[in-house]
Amino acid sequence: MEELKSNSRRNFLRNTLTGAALLGLGFKADSVFAKDDFVNLTILHTNDVHSRIDPFPMDGSRNAGKGGIASRAALISKIRAEERNVLLLDAGDIFQGTPYFNFYGGELEIKMMSMMGYDASIMGNHDFDNGVEGFVKQLPHAKFPILNANYDFTDTAMEGKSKSYQIFKKEGLKIGVYGLGIELTGLVNPQQYGNTKYLDPIKKALEMEKFLKLDQKCDLVICLSHLGFKYKEDKVSDLVLAQSTYHTDLIIGGHTHTFLNSPEIVKNKAGRETLVNQVGFAGLNLGRIDFAFSRNSSKKITYNSSIEVIENNFKF
């Protein structure tokens, strides 16, 4: 844990392992850290925040004093001040878990995500807890797109209000992000999701990644997933998805509240590495993955990851 904290404080461009990797790829020793050689991309992510606006109470419990939107916002602002190219993403279950949701219906959560500058999110199963109509009611407060490639919202209030994917451009890089949601049957009351149709997530992932990588020439393809990290039973999970795809570089997961100290590395169908990451629940952690790309070829060279623990540094 101390090593993770140390790495999170260390500037990625001066990380020893990254420098060694760049040297191994032919960069000259005196130019390893020259800005003309490569582009750094920082991915920040959360999942299953569940309406946790305030820090956990100081009651002596394991998470006492941790979390809270104010501290998360301060940390995100600090990282943005240090890094030029940042994407902030969320893997669903924004709603449900504290009285804030019961009282405001999700308005506060969406407004605060917009204030923090989230770039995209997906819908988790609990984001249907006020029904499709309840979620749509909060969308005017969202300054970021809702991505879900495998939910067909035809004949629901969400029709035309979500996207299958979004492409972001950062300093010459193209980053394609698509979203996948979990099957709602058995998790959500049918009255809450209405005519929403669940589509095969692996089939949609193959369709999305091919479009983003081969047709749109994205340099990095990210899946925002609320499928869950892994299961004992025969069920689609992030690990199964990673093994079943060809061009998805990173899967940012949710639903199972899995705390990973570092991304799981999975060999995909093309024999390349896919990273799978998830950072627990309740906004306790902020995931961070830094990628380095060759500036000349936009080829992904290496990455570094860390977990930022959200500590409450505000006194009231």
N, C-alpha and C positions, 0 to 999 in steps of 0.2 A: 504494500500500500504506500509506503514511504517513497518507493521508487516511482510509482505512478504519480504521486504528488510532485516529485522533483521534475519528472518529465513534463508535466502539465505547465510548470512555470518556466521551462526552458524554451527559448525561441526555437521553433522548428527548423529554421534555416541554418541554425548553428548546432543542430543535434549531431552528435558524433556518428551515430549509425547512418544517418542520412548522408552525411559528408562522405563516409566510406562507400556507400552505395553509388553516389555520384562519381567518385573517383574511379570506382570499378567499371563504370560505364564510359570512361575515357575523358572525363572533364579534367582540365589541368588544375593542379593543386592551388595555383594562385587565382583561380577563377571559380572555384567551387561555390562560393557564396556571392558571385557577381549576379546582379539582377538580370543581366542580359542572357544568362544561361537557361534559366527556368522560371516557371510560373508556379506560385504556391496557391493552392485552393483549400480553404478551411470549411469543413462541414460541421456544423453544430446541430445537435438534435435532441429531442425529448420524445417521450411516449407515456401514455396513461397518466397524465397529470391529474385527472379526475377532480377538477374544480378546486385544487389545493391553492388557494390564493395566499393564505397566511403561512408562516412557518409552523412546524409542529410545536405544540405547547411545551413549555419548560417544566415537564412533569417527571423527569427522571427516566423516561422511556428511551429506547434505543435511538430514536430519531429526534429526540428533544432538541428544539432550536434549529433544526435543519429545514431546508426548503424555503418556499416563499417566493412570490413573484418579484418583490423589490430586489432581493439579493440576486435572483437570476438575471433580471434586467441590468443590474449594475455589472455583473460579470460579462454578459453579452456585449455591453457597451465597451468595456475594457478590451475585450478581444477584437472588436471591430476597429478600435483605435490603433491596435497593434498590427492587424492584418489587412491587406488590401482587398482580398477576394473571399467573402464569407457568404455562405448559404445557411439559413436557419430553417430547419424542417421539423415537423411533428408527425408522429405515426399513430395518431388517433386516441380515442377515449379522452377527449377534452373535457367532457361533462361528467357529472354525477360523482358524489363522494363527500361533499360538504354542504351546509345550508345555503351557501352562496348560489348553488345551482337551483335548489328548491325555491329560493326567493326570487332570483333574477332570471331563471330559465336559460342561463348560458350567455346572457348579454355581457356580463362582466368578464368572463373568460375570453370571449372573442375580442372584445375591445382591448384587453391587455395584451393579447397576442399581437394584435395590430400595432399597438404602441411599441412593442418590443421588436417589430419589424420581421415577423415570420414571413418566409418566402412561399411556403406551401404547407398544407396539412391534408390528412385524409380523415374519413369518418370511421370511427370504431363502433362497436355494437352499442356502447352506452351513449353514443351521440344520437341515437334514435329514441332515447328515453322519454322525450317529450313529443315523440312522433316525428314523422318527416316534416310536418308543418311547423313544429316547434323549432327544428333546426333551421329551416328556411327563414323563420322570423328573425333569426340572429345574423343572417348573411349580410344585411346592409352594413353591419359593423365590421365585416371582414375585409381587410385590405390585402388579402392573400387568396389564392385559388384553393378550392377543395378538389383533390385529385382522387378519382376512383374509376379504374378501368374495368372492373368486373362487377359493378353494380349498374344494372339497367334501370334508370329512373323514369322510364316512359310511363305516362299516366299517373305520376305522383307530383307533389309540389316541388320536388327537386329537379324535375325535368328541365334540362337546359341550364342548370345552375351549378353543375360540376364539370370537370374536364378529365379526360383520360390521362393526360400528360401535360407537362409544361417544360419548355426549353429555356434555360437561363444562359446568358452570355457573360463571361467574366474574363476580361483581359485577353481576348482572342480564343478562349476556350468555350466550347458548347457543352452544357451539362443537361442531359435529359432526365427528367424525373417522372415516374408514373406511380400510380397508387393501386393497391389491392386490399380489399376488405374480406373479412371472415364471413362464412355462411351464417346467415341470421336466424334460420330455422332452429328452434331449440334454445336460442340465446335471447331472442327478442320477441315480445308479443307481436303476433302478426298484424294486429291493429296499428302498431307503432311504425312498422315499415311498409305497410300497405301493399302496393303493387310492385315494390322494388324486387327486381329479379337478380338472383345471384348467378354469375357466370363463372365457368371453370377458371380458377386463378392461374394455373400453369399455362393453359391455352392462351389466355389473355397476356400473360407475361411474355411468352414467346412472340406473340404478335407485336407487343409494344416495344420490346428490346430490339427486334429486327428493324422496326420502323425508325427507332431513335438512332441506332448504331449504323445501320447500313444505308438507310434512305436519308436521314437527316445528318449523318456524319458527326454524331455527338462524340466528344472525346471521353466522356464519363457518363455511364448510365446507372441511375439510382432507382431502386424500388422502395417506396414507402409502403410498408406492409403491416396490416393488423391481423395477420394469420396466426401468429404465435410462434415462439422459437422452435419448440419440438414437442412431440407427443409420443407416448408409448403405443397408442393405437395407430391404425392406418389412417392418417389424416394429413392433409397438406399443411406443412409448416414452413418456416423460413429456411430451415436446413434442407428440406425436400425441394423447395423452390430453387435454392442455390444449385443443387445437384442436377436440376432439370432444365437449366437455362444455358445460354451460350454467351451472351453479351452483357449481362447485368454485372456491374463491377461491385456494387455495394447494396446490401439490403438493410434498411433501417427498420427494425421491427417493433412490435408492440403486442398487447393483449395478454401475454403470459406473465408480465411483470418480472421478467428475468433480469437479474443484475449480472452483467458481464464486465469483468475487469479489463478485457481487451476483446476485439472482434474475433469471432470464430472464422477460421480460414477453411473454405470448402472448395474442392475441385469441381468445376462445372463441366458441362458436356463437351466443351472445347478443350478441356485439360488445363484451363487457366484458373487463377484464384478469384473467388468471389468472397468478399468480406460480409459477415453477418453480425450486426450489432444491436444491442438493446440495453437500456439504462434504468431498468427497474420501474418505479412508479412514483406518483405524487410530486414530481418535480424535485426529487431529492438530488438528482444528478443531471449534469449536462454532458452529453456525449460530444466528443471532439475527434475528428479524423482529418489530418492534414495530408493532402496529396501534393507531390511535386511532379510537374510536367516539363518536358523539354520545350523551350520556347520556340525552337525552330520547327519541330515536327509535331508538337502537341501530344507526344507520346507520354503516357503515364510511366514514371520512373520508379517511384517508391512512395511509401506513406508512413506516417507516424500517428499513433492514437493515444488518447489519454481520457481519463474520467475527471471531470471537474465536479467536486462535491459542493453543493449549494449550501453555504454556511450563512446564517443570519448575522450580518455585521451591523445591523441597524438597531439603535437603542430608542425605545419609546417611553 
